[in-house]
Protein backbone atom coordinates (compact mmCIF):
# COMPACT_ATOMS: atom_id res chain seq x y z
CA UNK A 1 0.00 0.00 0.00
CA UNK A 2 1.07 3.58 -0.55
CA UNK A 3 1.53 6.46 1.77
CA UNK A 4 -0.90 9.33 1.53
CA UNK A 5 1.28 12.38 1.06
CA UNK A 6 -1.52 13.85 -1.06
CA UNK A 7 -4.15 13.26 1.60
CA UNK A 8 -5.18 16.96 1.77
CA UNK A 9 -6.07 16.89 -1.93
CA UNK A 10 -7.92 13.58 -1.55
CA UNK A 11 -9.99 15.01 1.31
CA UNK A 12 -10.76 18.14 -0.68
CA UNK A 13 -11.75 16.32 -3.87
CA UNK A 14 -13.93 13.86 -1.94
CA UNK A 15 -16.07 16.67 -0.50
CA UNK A 16 -18.50 16.77 -3.41
CA UNK A 17 -21.29 18.11 -1.19
CA UNK A 18 -19.26 21.17 -0.16
CA UNK A 19 -20.27 24.39 -2.00
CA UNK A 20 -17.32 25.92 -3.81
CA UNK A 21 -16.07 29.43 -3.11
CA UNK A 22 -13.91 31.77 -5.12
CA UNK A 23 -11.98 34.89 -4.21
CA UNK A 24 -13.94 38.14 -4.36
CA UNK A 25 -11.38 40.70 -5.48
CA UNK A 26 -11.77 44.28 -4.32
CA UNK A 27 -9.46 47.28 -4.55
CA UNK A 28 -7.35 47.70 -1.44
CA UNK A 29 -8.03 44.17 -0.18
CA UNK A 30 -5.09 42.36 1.45
CA UNK A 31 -4.80 38.87 -0.06
CA UNK A 32 -2.48 36.19 1.25
CA UNK A 33 -1.69 32.52 0.86
CA UNK A 34 -5.22 31.31 1.63
CA UNK A 35 -6.69 33.47 -1.13
CA UNK A 36 -4.28 32.03 -3.69
CA UNK A 37 -5.08 28.49 -2.60
CA UNK A 38 -8.83 29.13 -2.71
CA UNK A 39 -8.53 30.54 -6.22
CA UNK A 40 -6.65 27.48 -7.45
CA UNK A 41 -8.96 25.04 -5.67
CA UNK A 42 -12.10 26.70 -7.08
CA UNK A 43 -11.10 26.20 -10.72
CA UNK A 44 -9.59 22.75 -10.19
CA UNK A 45 -12.56 21.41 -8.24
CA UNK A 46 -15.07 22.83 -10.73
CA UNK A 47 -13.34 20.85 -13.47
CA UNK A 48 -13.17 17.59 -11.49
CA UNK A 49 -16.83 17.89 -10.46
CA UNK A 50 -17.85 18.47 -14.06
CA UNK A 51 -15.96 15.33 -15.06
CA UNK A 52 -17.33 13.33 -12.12
CA UNK A 53 -21.02 14.15 -12.55
CA UNK A 54 -21.32 14.59 -16.33
CA UNK A 55 -18.73 12.16 -17.69
CA UNK A 56 -18.22 9.55 -14.97
CA UNK A 57 -15.13 7.41 -14.48
CA UNK A 58 -13.22 5.07 -16.74
CA UNK A 59 -10.61 4.69 -19.44
CA UNK A 60 -10.75 7.01 -22.45
CA UNK A 61 -7.85 5.50 -24.39
CA UNK A 62 -4.81 3.33 -23.78
CA UNK A 63 -3.66 2.12 -20.34
CA UNK A 64 -3.46 -1.44 -21.59
CA UNK A 65 -2.06 -3.89 -19.01
CA UNK A 66 0.18 -6.60 -20.48
CA UNK A 67 3.09 -8.84 -19.51
CA UNK A 68 6.52 -9.35 -20.98
CA UNK A 69 7.18 -12.06 -22.03
CA UNK A 70 3.63 -13.12 -22.81
CA UNK A 71 4.45 -16.82 -23.36
CA UNK A 72 6.90 -19.54 -22.37
CA UNK A 73 7.59 -23.07 -23.58
CA UNK A 74 6.38 -24.64 -20.30
CA UNK A 75 4.55 -23.68 -17.11
CA UNK A 76 7.09 -25.05 -14.60
CA UNK A 77 9.97 -22.56 -14.89
CA UNK A 78 10.12 -19.46 -12.73
CA UNK A 79 10.41 -16.65 -15.30
CA UNK A 80 11.24 -12.96 -15.07
CA UNK A 81 7.84 -11.42 -15.89
CA UNK A 82 7.27 -7.69 -16.08
CA UNK A 83 3.75 -6.28 -15.89
CA UNK A 84 3.39 -3.22 -18.12
CA UNK A 85 0.86 -0.38 -18.34
CA UNK A 86 0.87 1.47 -21.64
CA UNK A 87 0.41 5.25 -22.05
CA UNK A 88 -3.16 6.48 -21.94
CA UNK A 89 -5.72 8.78 -20.39
CA UNK A 90 -8.65 8.23 -18.05
CA UNK A 91 -10.85 9.81 -15.39
CA UNK A 92 -10.45 8.37 -11.88
CA UNK A 93 -13.12 7.68 -9.28
CA UNK A 94 -13.20 11.30 -8.05
CA UNK A 95 -13.33 12.90 -11.49
CA UNK A 96 -9.62 13.73 -11.76
CA UNK A 97 -7.70 13.41 -15.02
CA UNK A 98 -5.24 10.52 -15.15
CA UNK A 99 -2.52 10.98 -17.77
CA UNK A 100 0.12 8.26 -18.20
CA UNK A 101 2.62 9.61 -20.73
CA UNK A 102 5.03 6.67 -20.83
CA UNK A 103 4.99 2.92 -20.26
CA UNK A 104 5.31 1.81 -16.64
CA UNK A 105 6.44 -1.66 -15.63
CA UNK A 106 7.00 -3.72 -12.50
CA UNK A 107 8.91 -6.92 -11.83
CA UNK A 108 6.17 -9.30 -10.71
CA UNK A 109 8.51 -11.59 -8.75
CA UNK A 110 10.03 -8.70 -6.81
CA UNK A 111 6.58 -7.34 -6.04
CA UNK A 112 5.30 -10.72 -4.79
CA UNK A 113 8.37 -11.21 -2.59
CA UNK A 114 7.77 -7.81 -0.98
CA UNK A 115 4.19 -8.68 0.06
CA UNK A 116 3.18 -10.23 3.36
CA UNK A 117 1.41 -13.58 3.43
CA UNK A 118 -1.68 -11.94 4.89
CA UNK A 119 -1.92 -9.43 2.06
CA UNK A 120 -1.61 -12.11 -0.63
CA UNK A 121 -4.29 -14.24 1.02
CA UNK A 122 -6.72 -11.34 0.46
CA UNK A 123 -6.69 -12.29 -3.23
CA UNK A 124 -6.36 -16.08 -2.98
CA UNK A 125 -9.15 -18.36 -4.18
CA UNK A 126 -8.26 -21.70 -2.64
CA UNK A 127 -11.14 -23.58 -4.24
CA UNK A 128 -9.96 -22.75 -7.75
CA UNK A 129 -6.26 -22.36 -6.86
CA UNK A 130 -6.04 -18.83 -8.21
CA UNK A 131 -4.28 -15.72 -6.88
CA UNK A 132 -6.17 -12.63 -8.00
CA UNK A 133 -4.59 -9.18 -8.35
CA UNK A 134 -6.13 -5.97 -9.57
CA UNK A 135 -4.31 -3.13 -11.31
CA UNK A 136 -5.65 0.33 -10.48
CA UNK A 137 -4.67 3.93 -11.12
CA UNK A 138 -5.60 7.31 -9.68
CA UNK A 139 -4.48 10.90 -9.89
CA UNK A 140 -1.84 11.88 -7.35
CA UNK A 141 -0.12 15.13 -6.39
CA UNK A 142 3.63 15.21 -6.88
CA UNK A 143 5.46 18.00 -4.97
CA UNK A 144 8.60 19.18 -6.75
CA UNK A 145 11.00 22.10 -7.34
CA UNK A 146 11.90 22.68 -3.68
CA UNK A 147 13.02 26.18 -2.85
CA UNK A 148 14.23 27.94 0.30
CA UNK A 149 11.50 29.69 2.28
CA UNK A 150 11.43 31.92 5.33
CA UNK A 151 11.41 29.77 8.44
CA UNK A 152 8.41 29.88 10.72
CA UNK A 153 10.34 28.65 13.77
CA UNK A 154 13.37 30.12 15.49
CA UNK A 155 16.81 28.49 15.57
CA UNK A 156 16.19 25.83 12.96
CA UNK A 157 19.38 23.84 12.43
CA UNK A 158 18.78 23.36 8.70
CA UNK A 159 17.58 25.58 5.89
CA UNK A 160 13.82 25.49 5.45
CA UNK A 161 12.66 24.42 1.98
CA UNK A 162 9.23 23.75 0.51
CA UNK A 163 8.01 22.51 -2.90
CA UNK A 164 7.35 25.44 -5.20
CA UNK A 165 5.23 23.40 -7.64
CA UNK A 166 2.70 20.56 -7.45
CA UNK A 167 2.63 18.38 -10.55
CA UNK A 168 -0.32 16.24 -11.61
CA UNK A 169 1.00 12.69 -11.44
CA UNK A 170 -0.49 9.21 -11.16
CA UNK A 171 -0.37 6.33 -8.73
CA UNK A 172 -0.46 2.82 -10.19
CA UNK A 173 -1.16 0.01 -7.73
CA UNK A 174 -1.18 -3.77 -7.75
CA UNK A 175 -3.58 -5.03 -5.09
CA UNK A 176 -4.48 -8.62 -4.06
CA UNK A 177 -8.27 -8.79 -4.30
CA UNK A 178 -10.85 -11.41 -5.19
CA UNK A 179 -13.12 -10.35 -8.06
CA UNK A 180 -16.46 -9.09 -6.76
CA UNK A 181 -19.74 -10.70 -7.71
CA UNK A 182 -21.12 -9.45 -11.06
CA UNK A 183 -23.28 -6.35 -10.69
CA UNK A 184 -25.20 -5.18 -13.74
CA UNK A 185 -26.75 -2.18 -12.04
CA UNK A 186 -26.24 1.26 -13.57
CA UNK A 187 -23.41 2.96 -11.66
CA UNK A 188 -22.64 6.31 -13.32
CA UNK A 189 -20.60 7.64 -10.37
CA UNK A 190 -17.74 5.75 -8.79
CA UNK A 191 -18.17 7.05 -5.24
CA UNK A 192 -21.97 6.83 -5.10
CA UNK A 193 -24.25 3.77 -4.95
CA UNK A 194 -25.63 2.32 -8.20
CA UNK A 195 -28.97 3.63 -9.39
CA UNK A 196 -31.92 1.45 -8.35
CA UNK A 197 -33.13 -0.94 -11.06
CA UNK A 198 -36.81 -0.36 -10.32
CA UNK A 199 -38.50 2.94 -11.07
CA UNK A 200 -39.71 4.73 -7.93
CA UNK A 201 -43.36 5.28 -7.16
CA UNK A 202 -44.66 7.93 -9.55
CA UNK A 203 -47.58 10.28 -9.15
CA UNK A 204 -50.64 9.65 -11.31
CA UNK A 205 -49.66 12.50 -13.64
CA UNK A 206 -46.09 11.26 -13.94
CA UNK A 207 -47.19 7.70 -14.68
CA UNK A 208 -49.63 8.96 -17.33
CA UNK A 209 -46.83 10.94 -18.99
CA UNK A 210 -44.63 7.85 -19.06
CA UNK A 211 -47.43 5.59 -20.38
CA UNK A 212 -48.36 7.99 -23.17
CA UNK A 213 -44.74 8.32 -24.25
CA UNK A 214 -44.35 4.54 -24.25
CA UNK A 215 -47.08 4.27 -26.88
CA UNK A 216 -45.66 6.96 -29.16
CA UNK A 217 -41.89 6.65 -28.66
CA UNK A 218 -40.59 3.62 -26.69
CA UNK A 219 -36.94 4.80 -26.86
CA UNK A 220 -37.82 8.19 -25.40
CA UNK A 221 -39.96 6.48 -22.74
CA UNK A 222 -37.01 4.29 -21.71
CA UNK A 223 -34.86 7.40 -21.34
CA UNK A 224 -37.54 9.18 -19.31
CA UNK A 225 -37.89 6.10 -17.09
CA UNK A 226 -34.15 6.28 -16.39
CA UNK A 227 -34.50 9.97 -15.57
CA UNK A 228 -37.27 9.08 -13.12
CA UNK A 229 -34.90 6.68 -11.37
CA UNK A 230 -32.19 9.34 -11.26
CA UNK A 231 -34.58 11.70 -9.48
CA UNK A 232 -34.19 9.43 -6.45
CA UNK A 233 -30.61 8.27 -7.03
CA UNK A 234 -29.15 10.53 -4.33
CA UNK A 235 -31.98 10.43 -1.79
CA UNK A 236 -30.23 8.08 0.67
CA UNK A 237 -26.97 9.96 1.24
CA UNK A 238 -27.38 13.15 -0.72
CA UNK A 239 -24.51 14.47 -2.80
CA UNK A 240 -21.86 13.32 -0.29
CA UNK A 241 -19.78 10.30 -1.30
CA UNK A 242 -19.81 6.89 0.39
CA UNK A 243 -16.00 6.88 0.81
CA UNK A 244 -14.76 6.29 4.34
CA UNK A 245 -12.55 9.00 5.82
CA UNK A 246 -9.77 6.52 6.63
CA UNK A 247 -9.54 5.12 3.10
CA UNK A 248 -10.21 7.87 0.58
CA UNK A 249 -7.90 6.18 -1.91
CA UNK A 250 -10.43 3.39 -2.40
CA UNK A 251 -12.95 5.78 -3.89
CA UNK A 252 -10.37 7.43 -6.12
CA UNK A 253 -8.95 4.23 -7.61
CA UNK A 254 -9.87 3.31 -11.18
CA UNK A 255 -9.74 -0.36 -12.13
CA UNK A 256 -7.56 -1.14 -15.16
CA UNK A 257 -7.34 -4.94 -15.18
CA UNK A 258 -7.63 -8.12 -13.16
CA UNK A 259 -4.82 -10.66 -13.15
CA UNK A 260 -5.15 -14.31 -12.18
CA UNK A 261 -2.17 -16.54 -11.40
CA UNK A 262 -2.65 -20.31 -11.18
CA UNK A 263 -1.14 -21.58 -7.93
CA UNK A 264 -1.91 -23.82 -4.98
CA UNK A 265 0.34 -21.74 -2.71
CA UNK A 266 0.06 -17.94 -2.94
CA UNK A 267 3.30 -17.41 -1.00
CA UNK A 268 5.61 -19.79 -2.90
CA UNK A 269 4.09 -19.55 -6.34
CA UNK A 270 5.83 -19.96 -9.71
CA UNK A 271 5.88 -16.83 -11.87
CA UNK A 272 5.36 -18.07 -15.40
CA UNK A 273 3.43 -16.51 -18.34
CA UNK A 274 1.64 -19.81 -18.93
CA UNK A 275 0.09 -19.50 -15.46
CA UNK A 276 -0.90 -15.81 -15.77
CA UNK A 277 -4.05 -14.39 -17.34
CA UNK A 278 -4.80 -10.66 -17.75
CA UNK A 279 -8.29 -9.28 -18.43
CA UNK A 280 -8.40 -5.62 -19.46
CA UNK A 281 -12.08 -5.64 -20.38
CA UNK A 282 -13.36 -5.76 -16.80
CA UNK A 283 -12.54 -2.06 -16.41
CA UNK A 284 -15.06 0.77 -16.82
CA UNK A 285 -14.77 2.79 -20.04
CA UNK A 286 -15.90 6.31 -20.88
CA UNK A 287 -17.86 6.94 -24.07
CA UNK A 288 -17.27 10.22 -25.88
CA UNK A 289 -19.61 12.00 -28.30
CA UNK A 290 -17.35 11.07 -31.22
CA UNK A 291 -17.56 7.40 -30.24
CA UNK A 292 -21.36 7.54 -30.12
CA UNK A 293 -21.42 9.22 -33.54
CA UNK A 294 -19.18 6.51 -34.98
CA UNK A 295 -21.29 3.73 -33.47
CA UNK A 296 -24.42 5.32 -34.90
CA UNK A 297 -22.88 5.38 -38.37
CA UNK A 298 -21.93 1.72 -38.03
CA UNK A 299 -25.51 0.87 -37.07
C-alpha positions in Angstrom: 0.0 0.0 0.0 1.1 3.6 -0.6 1.5 6.5 1.8 -0.9 9.3 1.5 1.3 12.4 1.1 -1.5 13.9 -1.1 -4.1 13.3 1.6 -5.2 17.0 1.8 -6.1 16.9 -1.9 -7.9 13.6 -1.5 -10.0 15.0 1.3 -10.8 18.1 -0.7 -11.7 16.3 -3.9 -13.9 13.9 -1.9 -16.1 16.7 -0.5 -18.5 16.8 -3.4 -21.3 18.1 -1.2 -19.3 21.2 -0.2 -20.3 24.4 -2.0 -17.3 25.9 -3.8 -16.1 29.4 -3.1 -13.9 31.8 -5.1 -12.0 34.9 -4.2 -13.9 38.1 -4.4 -11.4 40.7 -5.5 -11.8 44.3 -4.3 -9.5 47.3 -4.6 -7.4 47.7 -1.4 -8.0 44.2 -0.2 -5.1 42.4 1.4 -4.8 38.9 -0.1 -2.5 36.2 1.2 -1.7 32.5 0.9 -5.2 31.3 1.6 -6.7 33.5 -1.1 -4.3 32.0 -3.7 -5.1 28.5 -2.6 -8.8 29.1 -2.7 -8.5 30.5 -6.2 -6.6 27.5 -7.4 -9.0 25.0 -5.7 -12.1 26.7 -7.1 -11.1 26.2 -10.7 -9.6 22.7 -10.2 -12.6 21.4 -8.2 -15.1 22.8 -10.7 -13.3 20.8 -13.5 -13.2 17.6 -11.5 -16.8 17.9 -10.5 -17.8 18.5 -14.1 -16.0 15.3 -15.1 -17.3 13.3 -12.1 -21.0 14.1 -12.5 -21.3 14.6 -16.3 -18.7 12.2 -17.7 -18.2 9.6 -15.0 -15.1 7.4 -14.5 -13.2 5.1 -16.7 -10.6 4.7 -19.4 -10.7 7.0 -22.4 -7.9 5.5 -24.4 -4.8 3.3 -23.8 -3.7 2.1 -20.3 -3.5 -1.4 -21.6 -2.1 -3.9 -19.0 0.2 -6.6 -20.5 3.1 -8.8 -19.5 6.5 -9.3 -21.0 7.2 -12.1 -22.0 3.6 -13.1 -22.8 4.5 -16.8 -23.4 6.9 -19.5 -22.4 7.6 -23.1 -23.6 6.4 -24.6 -20.3 4.5 -23.7 -17.1 7.1 -25.1 -14.6 10.0 -22.6 -14.9 10.1 -19.5 -12.7 10.4 -16.7 -15.3 11.2 -13.0 -15.1 7.8 -11.4 -15.9 7.3 -7.7 -16.1 3.8 -6.3 -15.9 3.4 -3.2 -18.1 0.9 -0.4 -18.3 0.9 1.5 -21.6 0.4 5.2 -22.0 -3.2 6.5 -21.9 -5.7 8.8 -20.4 -8.7 8.2 -18.0 -10.9 9.8 -15.4 -10.4 8.4 -11.9 -13.1 7.7 -9.3 -13.2 11.3 -8.0 -13.3 12.9 -11.5 -9.6 13.7 -11.8 -7.7 13.4 -15.0 -5.2 10.5 -15.2 -2.5 11.0 -17.8 0.1 8.3 -18.2 2.6 9.6 -20.7 5.0 6.7 -20.8 5.0 2.9 -20.3 5.3 1.8 -16.6 6.4 -1.7 -15.6 7.0 -3.7 -12.5 8.9 -6.9 -11.8 6.2 -9.3 -10.7 8.5 -11.6 -8.8 10.0 -8.7 -6.8 6.6 -7.3 -6.0 5.3 -10.7 -4.8 8.4 -11.2 -2.6 7.8 -7.8 -1.0 4.2 -8.7 0.1 3.2 -10.2 3.4 1.4 -13.6 3.4 -1.7 -11.9 4.9 -1.9 -9.4 2.1 -1.6 -12.1 -0.6 -4.3 -14.2 1.0 -6.7 -11.3 0.5 -6.7 -12.3 -3.2 -6.4 -16.1 -3.0 -9.2 -18.4 -4.2 -8.3 -21.7 -2.6 -11.1 -23.6 -4.2 -10.0 -22.8 -7.7 -6.3 -22.4 -6.9 -6.0 -18.8 -8.2 -4.3 -15.7 -6.9 -6.2 -12.6 -8.0 -4.6 -9.2 -8.4 -6.1 -6.0 -9.6 -4.3 -3.1 -11.3 -5.6 0.3 -10.5 -4.7 3.9 -11.1 -5.6 7.3 -9.7 -4.5 10.9 -9.9 -1.8 11.9 -7.3 -0.1 15.1 -6.4 3.6 15.2 -6.9 5.5 18.0 -5.0 8.6 19.2 -6.7 11.0 22.1 -7.3 11.9 22.7 -3.7 13.0 26.2 -2.9 14.2 27.9 0.3 11.5 29.7 2.3 11.4 31.9 5.3 11.4 29.8 8.4 8.4 29.9 10.7 10.3 28.7 13.8 13.4 30.1 15.5 16.8 28.5 15.6 16.2 25.8 13.0 19.4 23.8 12.4 18.8 23.4 8.7 17.6 25.6 5.9 13.8 25.5 5.4 12.7 24.4 2.0 9.2 23.7 0.5 8.0 22.5 -2.9 7.4 25.4 -5.2 5.2 23.4 -7.6 2.7 20.6 -7.5 2.6 18.4 -10.6 -0.3 16.2 -11.6 1.0 12.7 -11.4 -0.5 9.2 -11.2 -0.4 6.3 -8.7 -0.5 2.8 -10.2 -1.2 0.0 -7.7 -1.2 -3.8 -7.8 -3.6 -5.0 -5.1 -4.5 -8.6 -4.1 -8.3 -8.8 -4.3 -10.8 -11.4 -5.2 -13.1 -10.4 -8.1 -16.5 -9.1 -6.8 -19.7 -10.7 -7.7 -21.1 -9.5 -11.1 -23.3 -6.3 -10.7 -25.2 -5.2 -13.7 -26.8 -2.2 -12.0 -26.2 1.3 -13.6 -23.4 3.0 -11.7 -22.6 6.3 -13.3 -20.6 7.6 -10.4 -17.7 5.8 -8.8 -18.2 7.1 -5.2 -22.0 6.8 -5.1 -24.2 3.8 -4.9 -25.6 2.3 -8.2 -29.0 3.6 -9.4 -31.9 1.4 -8.3 -33.1 -0.9 -11.1 -36.8 -0.4 -10.3 -38.5 2.9 -11.1 -39.7 4.7 -7.9 -43.4 5.3 -7.2 -44.7 7.9 -9.5 -47.6 10.3 -9.2 -50.6 9.7 -11.3 -49.7 12.5 -13.6 -46.1 11.3 -13.9 -47.2 7.7 -14.7 -49.6 9.0 -17.3 -46.8 10.9 -19.0 -44.6 7.8 -19.1 -47.4 5.6 -20.4 -48.4 8.0 -23.2 -44.7 8.3 -24.2 -44.4 4.5 -24.2 -47.1 4.3 -26.9 -45.7 7.0 -29.2 -41.9 6.6 -28.7 -40.6 3.6 -26.7 -36.9 4.8 -26.9 -37.8 8.2 -25.4 -40.0 6.5 -22.7 -37.0 4.3 -21.7 -34.9 7.4 -21.3 -37.5 9.2 -19.3 -37.9 6.1 -17.1 -34.1 6.3 -16.4 -34.5 10.0 -15.6 -37.3 9.1 -13.1 -34.9 6.7 -11.4 -32.2 9.3 -11.3 -34.6 11.7 -9.5 -34.2 9.4 -6.5 -30.6 8.3 -7.0 -29.2 10.5 -4.3 -32.0 10.4 -1.8 -30.2 8.1 0.7 -27.0 10.0 1.2 -27.4 13.1 -0.7 -24.5 14.5 -2.8 -21.9 13.3 -0.3 -19.8 10.3 -1.3 -19.8 6.9 0.4 -16.0 6.9 0.8 -14.8 6.3 4.3 -12.6 9.0 5.8 -9.8 6.5 6.6 -9.5 5.1 3.1 -10.2 7.9 0.6 -7.9 6.2 -1.9 -10.4 3.4 -2.4 -13.0 5.8 -3.9 -10.4 7.4 -6.1 -9.0 4.2 -7.6 -9.9 3.3 -11.2 -9.7 -0.4 -12.1 -7.6 -1.1 -15.2 -7.3 -4.9 -15.2 -7.6 -8.1 -13.2 -4.8 -10.7 -13.1 -5.1 -14.3 -12.2 -2.2 -16.5 -11.4 -2.6 -20.3 -11.2 -1.1 -21.6 -7.9 -1.9 -23.8 -5.0 0.3 -21.7 -2.7 0.1 -17.9 -2.9 3.3 -17.4 -1.0 5.6 -19.8 -2.9 4.1 -19.5 -6.3 5.8 -20.0 -9.7 5.9 -16.8 -11.9 5.4 -18.1 -15.4 3.4 -16.5 -18.3 1.6 -19.8 -18.9 0.1 -19.5 -15.5 -0.9 -15.8 -15.8 -4.0 -14.4 -17.3 -4.8 -10.7 -17.8 -8.3 -9.3 -18.4 -8.4 -5.6 -19.5 -12.1 -5.6 -20.4 -13.4 -5.8 -16.8 -12.5 -2.1 -16.4 -15.1 0.8 -16.8 -14.8 2.8 -20.0 -15.9 6.3 -20.9 -17.9 6.9 -24.1 -17.3 10.2 -25.9 -19.6 12.0 -28.3 -17.3 11.1 -31.2 -17.6 7.4 -30.2 -21.4 7.5 -30.1 -21.4 9.2 -33.5 -19.2 6.5 -35.0 -21.3 3.7 -33.5 -24.4 5.3 -34.9 -22.9 5.4 -38.4 -21.9 1.7 -38.0 -25.5 0.9 -37.1 
